[in-house]
């Protein structure tokens, strides 16, 4: 499933890019997300709990920055996890782009999400809606956490 999200943060793009690559700084802004310190290979153990309709899924897995280009202010972030005691699995690959917009920044996220198990049966509409809500909440939190004030999240 492909998901696209955008949000703005009223800080300069180079600063936003640097701050967003600090996964431990970003994780507290993702509803239900936690990320631990990385190992020597830059892989962060982590957890995320997501509610899809009447069901709640808790995944444990890893998150890492697979590649980064500071000149273009892009990065590829990969994550994978599984729920304890079940066939629930999730894999995510996100391309993050930080663009200059006025005196602030626009962050574009293009995400490929693969879900297996009961969560996959919820359908793209529910999963997409939950994703948009989570991105909006994360963007608002990041604006406060990074020192900005006016943040808008948009879906596309």
C-alpha positions in Angstrom: 0.0 0.0 0.0 1.3 3.4 -0.9 0.8 6.4 1.4 1.7 10.0 0.8 1.8 12.7 3.5 3.0 16.3 3.8 3.4 18.7 6.6 5.0 22.1 7.2 7.3 23.2 10.0 8.2 26.9 10.4 12.0 26.2 10.7 14.8 26.3 8.1 15.0 23.1 5.9 18.5 22.2 6.9 17.6 22.3 10.6 14.4 20.4 10.1 16.3 17.7 8.1 18.9 17.3 10.8 16.3 17.1 13.5 14.1 14.6 11.7 17.1 12.2 11.2 17.3 11.9 15.0 14.8 9.0 15.3 14.9 9.1 19.1 13.8 12.7 19.0 11.0 12.1 16.5 9.6 8.8 18.0 7.8 10.4 21.0 5.8 12.4 18.5 4.5 9.3 16.7 1.3 8.2 18.5 2.1 4.8 20.1 5.7 4.9 19.0 8.9 4.3 21.0 12.5 4.0 19.7 15.5 2.9 21.7 19.2 3.9 21.1 20.7 2.5 17.9 23.2 -0.4 17.9 26.6 -0.2 16.2 25.0 -0.6 12.8 22.5 2.3 13.3 19.5 0.0 13.8 17.1 1.2 16.5 14.9 -1.4 18.3 11.4 0.0 18.7 7.7 -0.5 19.3 4.5 0.9 17.9 0.9 0.3 18.9 -1.8 1.1 16.4 -5.6 1.0 16.7 -7.4 0.1 13.5 -11.1 0.2 14.0 -12.0 -2.1 17.0 -8.6 -3.9 16.9 -5.3 -2.8 18.5 -1.9 -4.1 17.2 1.4 -3.8 19.0 4.5 -4.4 16.9 8.0 -4.8 18.0 10.9 -4.5 15.5 13.5 -2.2 14.1 13.9 1.1 12.5 16.9 2.5 10.6 18.0 5.2 8.2 18.8 3.2 5.1 20.2 6.1 3.1 20.5 9.8 3.3 21.5 12.7 1.0 22.1 15.9 3.0 22.5 18.0 -0.1 19.1 17.1 -1.4 17.7 16.8 2.2 16.3 13.3 1.5 16.5 10.1 3.4 15.1 6.6 3.2 13.8 5.2 6.5 13.1 1.5 6.8 11.2 -0.3 9.6 10.0 -3.9 10.2 8.1 -5.4 13.0 5.9 -8.2 14.2 3.3 -8.6 16.8 4.0 -11.1 19.7 2.2 -14.4 19.4 0.8 -14.0 15.9 1.2 -13.8 12.2 1.0 -10.0 12.3 3.9 -8.4 10.4 4.5 -5.0 9.1 7.3 -3.5 6.9 7.6 0.1 6.0 9.9 2.1 3.6 9.6 5.9 3.6 11.3 8.4 1.5 11.5 11.7 3.4 12.1 15.0 1.5 12.6 18.3 3.3 11.9 21.3 1.0 12.2 25.0 1.5 8.8 26.7 1.7 8.9 30.4 2.5 10.8 30.9 5.7 10.0 27.3 6.8 10.0 23.8 5.5 7.6 21.3 3.8 8.3 17.7 4.7 7.0 15.1 2.1 6.8 11.5 3.1 6.2 8.8 0.4 5.7 5.5 2.1 5.3 1.9 1.0 3.6 -0.1 3.7 3.3 -3.9 3.7 1.0 -5.4 6.4 0.3 -9.1 6.9 -2.2 -10.7 9.2 -5.5 -9.5 10.6 -4.5 -5.8 10.2 -4.3 -6.3 6.4 -7.9 -7.3 6.4 -8.9 -3.8 7.7 -8.5 -2.4 4.2 -6.7 0.5 2.7 -9.4 3.1 3.6 -9.1 2.5 7.4 -5.3 2.1 7.3 -4.9 5.2 5.2 -7.1 7.2 7.5 -5.3 6.1 10.6 -2.0 6.9 8.9 -3.1 10.5 8.0 -4.3 11.0 11.6 -1.0 9.8 13.0 1.0 12.0 10.6 -1.1 15.0 11.6 -0.5 14.4 15.3 3.2 13.8 14.8 3.6 17.0 12.7 1.9 19.1 15.4 4.0 17.5 18.1 7.2 18.0 16.0 6.4 21.7 15.5 6.2 22.2 19.2 9.2 20.0 20.0 11.4 21.6 17.3 10.5 25.1 18.3 8.0 26.0 15.6 4.4 27.2 16.1 2.2 27.0 13.0 2.1 23.5 11.6 -0.3 22.1 9.1 -0.5 18.5 8.0 -1.9 17.6 4.6 -2.6 14.3 2.9 -2.3 13.6 -0.8 
